[in-house]
Amino acid sequence: MAQIHRREDDSEIMYYNDPEVPFYVNDNSRLSMFPNREMLAHWHEDVEYIHVREGKMAYHVNGVEIPLGAGQAVLINARQLHHAQATSGEDCVYLAVLFRPEILSNNIALRSNYIDPVISAHIPYLLLEESHPLCACLDEAARLHREKATAFELRVLSQLNQMWALFFQLVQQESNAGPPPRSDPDVAVQKQMADYIYRNYPRKLTLGQIAQAGGVCKSKCCQIFKKYFRKTPGEFLMAYRLEAAAHLLRTTGQSVTEIAYACGFNSPSYFTEAFRREHGYPPRRFRRQASGEK
């Protein structure tokens, strides 16, 4: 049965522009691409950069809301729980750049001295204005990638290394300023409960099972989901099932009925109704539009 691809630890797998180069750029990303202009919470091994071009969004990292408007950006460290949603009636257009830190160096000493300390630092994100040197490096990397001149990959890598040197300096400054703040233990609990949903969404799941996966009571489970995902566990489960269904509609030839059952819906009619509520039109129309048909 085809499913959303995830790693063994249930972090999201990125689909890069070139599968051989762990770097992704989309300089015309829009929140309108997501149901209700809201991307579902996720995490991955990649460092992520979001630079808002038009409109506004609320970006959430480990339960912290970061308002972003045009001209502002956020840099998210690896393996942080994050999602975004539009905060006005208008669409939000943004540049998205993601890359695996391992692309920067295969040298063990360099990775140990400069890459690993940043990834493991207690700095989940940086809020930036577009005039910041970090933004200049990442915006330039995106431009080079878009224009694809000769040896552009090497030029992109040069910009990423410059950006990482600046990031490393900021981490060092934070480290010298005092002990890091205590991490919120609920973040790890939330990941465990989300992991359980990712692994078992095709099955019938109860609130008790989801709570047990995080080692908390039902009430605490609901509190944590509201805190980090702005959803109840049931709403998150439904949203993930619909995300999985949309993925299968785009990438497989499975029938709507097969997809409904594969994603945990107990009837095709209920699936169609839920999908229409979320996307604004039924699964078959979604598939036609995704394939470019009219």
C-alpha positions as CSV (number, residue, x, y, z in Angstrom):
1,M,0.0,0.0,0.0
2,A,1.4,3.4,-1.0
3,Q,1.8,5.8,1.8
4,I,3.5,9.2,2.6
5,H,7.2,8.6,2.7
6,R,8.8,9.2,6.1
7,R,12.1,8.1,7.7
8,E,12.3,5.5,10.4
9,D,12.1,8.2,13.1
10,D,9.1,9.7,11.2
11,S,10.8,12.9,10.2
12,E,9.6,14.1,6.9
13,I,11.6,13.1,3.7
14,M,12.3,16.1,1.5
15,Y,12.0,15.8,-2.3
16,Y,14.8,17.9,-3.5
17,N,15.0,19.7,-6.9
18,D,17.8,17.3,-7.8
19,P,17.5,14.0,-6.0
20,E,21.3,13.7,-5.9
21,V,21.8,17.1,-4.2
22,P,20.1,17.7,-0.8
23,F,19.0,21.2,-1.5
24,Y,15.5,22.5,-2.3
25,V,14.3,26.0,-3.4
26,N,10.9,27.3,-4.3
27,D,10.8,31.0,-4.8
28,N,7.1,31.2,-5.4
29,S,5.7,29.1,-2.5
30,R,2.1,30.0,-1.5
31,L,0.1,29.0,1.5
32,S,-2.9,28.7,-0.7
33,M,-1.3,25.5,-1.9
34,F,-2.4,24.0,1.5
35,P,-5.9,23.3,2.7
36,N,-7.2,26.3,4.6
37,R,-3.8,28.0,3.9
38,E,-2.2,26.0,6.6
39,M,0.7,23.5,6.3
40,L,0.5,20.5,8.7
41,A,3.1,20.4,11.4
42,H,6.2,18.4,10.6
43,W,10.0,18.2,11.1
44,H,13.0,17.0,9.1
45,E,16.7,16.8,9.1
46,D,17.0,19.9,6.9
47,V,17.6,23.5,7.9
48,E,14.7,25.6,6.6
49,Y,14.6,29.2,5.5
50,I,11.3,31.0,4.9
51,H,11.4,34.6,3.5
52,V,8.0,36.2,3.1
53,R,7.5,38.2,-0.1
54,E,3.9,39.1,0.1
55,G,1.2,38.8,2.7
56,K,1.5,37.5,6.3
57,M,1.9,34.2,8.1
58,A,2.2,32.9,11.6
59,Y,5.1,30.5,11.7
60,H,5.1,28.1,14.7
61,V,8.3,26.4,16.0
62,N,8.0,24.1,18.9
63,G,4.8,25.8,20.0
64,V,6.2,29.3,19.7
65,E,4.2,31.6,17.3
66,I,6.4,33.8,15.1
67,P,4.4,36.5,13.1
68,L,6.0,37.1,9.7
69,G,5.2,39.9,7.2
70,A,6.7,40.9,3.9
71,G,10.4,41.5,4.2
72,Q,10.9,39.2,7.2
73,A,12.4,35.7,7.4
74,V,12.9,32.9,9.7
75,L,15.7,30.3,9.8
76,I,14.7,27.0,11.4
77,N,17.3,24.6,12.8
78,A,17.2,20.9,11.9
79,R,14.6,18.6,13.6
80,Q,12.4,21.3,15.0
81,L,8.6,20.9,15.0
82,H,7.1,23.6,12.8
83,H,4.2,24.6,10.7
84,A,2.7,27.8,9.2
85,Q,-0.7,29.4,8.5
86,A,-1.9,32.5,6.8
87,T,-3.1,35.2,9.2
88,S,-5.2,37.3,6.9
89,G,-7.8,36.7,4.2
90,E,-5.0,37.1,1.5
91,D,-2.5,34.5,0.3
92,C,1.0,34.5,1.5
93,V,3.9,34.2,-1.0
94,Y,7.3,33.2,0.2
95,L,10.7,31.9,-0.7
96,A,11.5,28.5,0.8
97,V,15.0,27.1,0.9
98,L,15.9,23.8,2.6
99,F,19.1,21.9,2.7
100,R,20.8,19.1,4.6
101,P,23.7,20.4,6.7
102,E,25.8,17.4,5.6
103,I,26.0,19.1,2.2
104,L,28.4,21.6,3.6
105,S,31.3,19.2,4.3
106,N,32.3,15.5,4.4
107,N,35.3,16.3,6.5
108,I,35.0,14.8,9.9
109,A,36.8,17.6,11.7
110,L,34.9,20.4,10.0
111,R,31.6,18.7,10.7
112,S,32.5,18.1,14.4
113,N,33.8,21.7,14.9
114,Y,31.3,23.7,12.9
115,I,28.2,21.8,11.8
116,D,27.2,19.5,14.7
117,P,27.5,22.3,17.4
118,V,24.9,24.4,15.5
119,I,22.5,21.5,14.9
120,S,22.7,20.5,18.6
121,A,22.5,24.1,19.9
122,H,19.5,25.2,21.8
123,I,18.6,27.6,19.1
124,P,15.5,26.3,17.3
125,Y,15.1,29.3,15.0
126,L,16.3,32.8,14.2
127,L,13.9,35.6,13.3
128,L,15.5,37.8,10.6
129,E,14.9,41.0,8.6
130,E,15.7,40.7,4.9
131,S,18.7,43.1,5.4
132,H,20.5,40.5,7.6
133,P,23.6,39.0,6.1
134,L,22.2,35.5,6.6
135,C,19.2,36.4,4.3
136,A,21.6,37.9,1.7
137,C,23.4,34.5,1.5
138,L,20.3,32.4,1.3
139,D,18.5,34.8,-1.1
140,E,21.6,34.7,-3.4
141,A,21.7,30.9,-3.2
142,A,18.1,30.8,-4.4
143,R,18.9,33.2,-7.2
144,L,21.8,31.1,-8.4
145,H,19.7,28.0,-8.2
146,R,17.0,29.6,-10.3
147,E,19.3,30.9,-13.0
148,K,21.3,27.7,-13.2
149,A,24.4,29.1,-14.8
150,T,27.5,27.0,-15.3
151,A,28.6,25.2,-12.1
152,F,25.7,26.9,-10.2
153,E,25.7,24.1,-7.6
154,L,29.2,25.1,-6.5
155,R,28.1,28.7,-6.3
156,V,25.1,27.7,-4.2
157,L,27.3,25.7,-1.9
158,S,29.6,28.7,-1.5
159,Q,26.7,30.8,-0.3
160,L,25.5,28.1,2.1
161,N,29.0,27.9,3.6
162,Q,29.1,31.7,4.1
163,M,25.6,31.5,5.7
164,W,26.7,28.7,8.0
165,A,29.8,30.6,9.2
166,L,27.5,33.4,10.2
167,F,25.1,31.0,11.9
168,F,28.0,29.4,13.8
169,Q,29.1,32.8,15.0
170,L,25.6,33.6,16.3
171,V,25.5,30.2,18.1
172,Q,28.9,30.9,19.7
173,Q,27.7,34.3,20.9
174,E,24.6,32.7,22.5
175,S,26.7,30.0,24.1
176,N,29.0,32.6,25.6
177,A,26.1,34.7,26.9
178,G,25.1,32.0,29.5
179,P,23.6,28.5,29.9
180,P,20.9,27.5,27.3
181,P,17.3,27.7,28.3
182,R,15.7,24.5,29.4
183,S,14.0,22.6,26.6
184,D,10.3,22.0,26.9
185,P,9.8,18.2,27.6
186,D,6.3,18.4,26.0
187,V,8.0,18.8,22.6
188,A,9.4,15.3,22.8
189,V,6.0,14.0,24.0
190,Q,4.3,15.7,21.1
191,K,6.7,14.1,18.6
192,Q,6.0,10.7,20.2
193,M,2.3,11.1,19.8
194,A,2.6,12.5,16.3
195,D,4.9,9.5,15.4
196,Y,2.2,7.2,16.6
197,I,-0.4,8.8,14.3
198,Y,2.1,8.8,11.3
199,R,2.7,5.1,11.8
200,N,-0.9,4.0,12.4
201,Y,-3.2,6.5,10.7
202,P,-4.7,3.8,8.4
203,R,-6.1,2.0,11.5
204,K,-8.9,3.0,13.8
205,L,-7.2,5.1,16.6
206,T,-8.6,6.2,19.9
207,L,-7.6,9.2,22.1
208,G,-6.4,6.7,24.7
209,Q,-4.0,5.0,22.3
210,I,-2.6,8.4,21.2
211,A,-2.1,9.5,24.8
212,Q,-0.5,6.3,25.8
213,A,2.0,6.7,22.9
214,G,3.3,9.8,24.7
215,G,3.0,8.4,28.2
216,V,0.4,11.0,29.3
217,C,-3.3,11.1,30.2
218,K,-6.0,12.0,27.7
219,S,-6.4,15.4,29.1
220,K,-2.7,16.2,28.9
221,C,-2.6,14.7,25.4
222,C,-5.3,17.2,24.3
223,Q,-3.5,20.1,26.0
224,I,-0.3,19.3,24.2
225,F,-1.9,19.0,20.7
226,K,-3.7,22.3,21.2
227,K,-0.4,23.9,22.3
228,Y,1.8,22.7,19.4
229,F,-0.6,22.0,16.6
230,R,-3.6,24.2,17.4
231,K,-5.7,21.1,16.8
232,T,-7.3,18.4,18.9
233,P,-5.7,14.9,18.4
234,G,-8.8,13.9,16.3
235,E,-8.5,17.0,14.1
236,F,-4.8,16.3,13.6
237,L,-5.5,12.7,12.7
238,M,-8.1,13.7,10.2
239,A,-5.8,16.4,8.7
240,Y,-3.0,13.8,8.3
241,R,-5.3,11.2,6.7
242,L,-6.4,13.9,4.2
243,E,-2.8,14.9,3.5
244,A,-2.0,11.2,2.9
245,A,-5.0,10.9,0.6
246,A,-4.0,14.0,-1.4
247,H,-0.5,12.5,-1.8
248,L,-1.9,9.2,-3.1
249,L,-4.3,11.0,-5.5
250,R,-1.4,13.0,-6.9
251,T,1.1,10.1,-7.2
252,T,-0.7,6.8,-7.7
253,G,-3.4,5.3,-9.9
254,Q,-5.4,3.9,-6.9
255,S,-9.1,4.4,-7.0
256,V,-10.8,6.8,-4.7
257,T,-12.3,3.9,-2.8
258,E,-8.9,2.2,-2.4
259,I,-7.4,5.5,-1.1
260,A,-10.3,6.0,1.3
261,Y,-9.7,2.7,3.0
262,A,-5.9,2.9,2.8
263,C,-6.0,6.2,4.7
264,G,-8.3,5.0,7.5
265,F,-11.7,6.1,6.4
266,N,-14.5,3.6,7.0
267,S,-16.4,4.5,3.8
268,P,-15.7,6.2,0.5
269,S,-18.6,8.6,0.9
270,Y,-17.4,9.9,4.2
271,F,-13.9,10.3,2.7
272,T,-15.3,12.3,-0.2
273,E,-17.3,14.5,2.1
274,A,-14.3,15.2,4.4
275,F,-12.0,15.8,1.5
276,R,-14.4,18.3,-0.1
277,R,-14.7,20.2,3.2
278,E,-10.9,20.4,3.5
279,H,-10.0,21.2,-0.2
280,G,-13.2,22.7,-1.5
281,Y,-13.8,20.1,-4.1
282,P,-14.0,16.2,-4.3
283,P,-11.1,13.8,-4.7
284,R,-11.6,13.1,-8.4
285,R,-11.5,16.8,-9.3
286,F,-8.4,17.2,-7.1
287,R,-6.7,14.4,-9.0
288,R,-7.6,15.9,-12.4
289,Q,-6.3,19.4,-11.4
290,A,-3.1,17.8,-9.9
291,S,-2.5,16.1,-13.2
292,G,-3.1,19.2,-15.2
293,E,-6.4,18.0,-16.7
294,K,-9.4,20.3,-17.1
